[in-house]
């Protein structure tokens, strides 16, 4: 879906009851949403007529109004009247009063199903519809055959097993006439499908009221789907039956079997994490994984089931780490669900004596604090990781600790100390013997290289920056680790932005957006949008640039992320200034300061104060405030040992004083680009 939204130049129309999360980022651009209203009186009357309902126009319109134009309710009403009363609309009263009351209660869809079930009565038709509730898509003929084979499933298929083909077709015809079953698809003969609301209602009824039948159906489907796919599928289409197998296996209570015979060896191929790292289908993994959790609560692995099928403590730890990993990569590092997974995993790591997984669990908690909490809280978790590395004398854990420390210290504005940890992490990696850990969301060595490049830029060692950043990108590609590549592309754009190179920022942002779209990286996609917006603004298209920056900030915040927002707001302020909206630019800077007070970040503060001086000078602001802003920018840059930002702030201040001395300040103050 997301690939179509990002790159499709044609037209794709999707009808759905619920928004599609994968394309939410494109709803303001390429994926336009149109909410359909309920049917009007006239449209509802015409629908009833097409279903064979007879009566005068006023009566038909009244019938439509009684059901508030709800399409499914009118469809079922029309079918019922046609079957039971030869289409006479005047005979609707016995059902109209009942269903209209349901509509007023605000639950018309389910109430319609309940009412229709009463009209239809128990029998083979309801058994068929209940079976369709097992599927989230059209059910193929072979899957239905698995459910209908002998022995019959008690309470469900006794009336269906052993039917002749003519008897089977008669049941389907009655269901289609009642509009509970959709018409046969000529491209997929034998497939059965129903309206999603119909499947949902009767599926829940089967699960809640006939639990044994529900489990037996899912047990049969589990064995069917696991044999339908190749042993080791190489494409997503080949892999799909295995996802269905895991879901059905969990629904049948076969938790351990689904995990150890399908998910681990065939979907993920052990530690290769094939579906995630090769196919990039992390969303599909989460759809399967959630069935290993109680009531789809990500911090509560299932504890029910027969003894042989219960998840062991090791199993619980495994699925918690898997869920935390893919929730972080698809929904953003600050999603509370991923934090819950990692917090729940920590005591299991201690009890099972799994130090490497403890490290990964702590890193997951650190990411959440780093992105969504205060940097001081993140620093505390990073120091716990560092202590674990020293305690275990483990190089792999130490390089991860360096990643956590350098990331946190960088945004605190402590560039010199951050560089030391970055260089230490890189040194550990280059010494050899440290392998990339698949439980890591990204490769620590890549992150350390990126921050080393940025820190060196700040400290005036500009000659080394590009070489180090290129090494980070190359290493991410060599590891074939897409999240690490997203990190490297993002920070390479960061560096190009520092150097005022909009063409390079545009190139890198486009690569990041394409990668993030393909891999469903919500967090990195938002970062790419902001960088692309800045590039367009700096290249002379500020209006479009501002729109993209705004979208990026909104999407970034939608992931729950906070840290970095002051930086994005500073970029927005610069774009607003270039669009001659300097008053709005000053407001954006004020918002950046307010957010930074919560996150404690200071990475962008020297530039923030420099730009405030520039903007105030541009509009002829108070001279004391202008002087204070430039002096504060220079003071902060010097305190942070950012030679590059100090030079830039001093240059802007010198330009301001020169113009002031020449009496030119009122003619406008140009924004220095270097």
Buried (B, 14 or more C-beta within 10 A) or exposed (E): BBEBBBEEEEEEEEEEEEEBBBBBBBEBEBBEEEEEEBBEBEBBBBBBBEBBBBBEEEBBBBBBBBBBBBBBBBBBBBBBBBBEBEBBBEBBEEBBEBBBEBBEEEEBBBBBBBBBBEBBEEEBBBBBBBBBBBBEEBBBEEBBEBBBEEEBBEBBBEBBBEBEEEEBEBBBEBBBBBBBBBEBEEEEEEBBBBBBBBBBBBBBBBBEEBEEBBBBBBBBBBBBBBEBBEEEBEEEEBBBBBBBBBBBBBBBBBBBBBBEBBBBEBBBBEEEBBBBBBBBBBBBBBBBBBBBBEEEEBBBBBEEBEEEBBBEEEBBBBBBBBBBBBBBBBBBBBBBBBBBBBBBBBEBBEEBEBBBBBBBBBBBBBBBBBBBBBBEBBBBBBBBBBEBBEEBEBBBBBBBBBBBBBBBBBBBBBBEBBBBBBBBBBEBBEEEEBEBBBBBBBBBBBBBBBBBBBBBBBBBBBEEBBEBBBBBBEBBBEBEBBBBBBBBBBBBBBBBBBBEBBEBBBBBBBBBBBBBBBBBBBBBBBBBBBBBBBBBBBBEBBEBBBBBBBBBBEBBBBBBBBBBBBBBBBBBBBBBBBBEBBEBBBBBBEBBBEBBEEBBBBBBBBBBBBBBBBBBBBBEBEEEEBBBBBBBBBBBBBBBBBBBBBBBBBEBBEBBBEBBEEEEBEEEBEBBEE
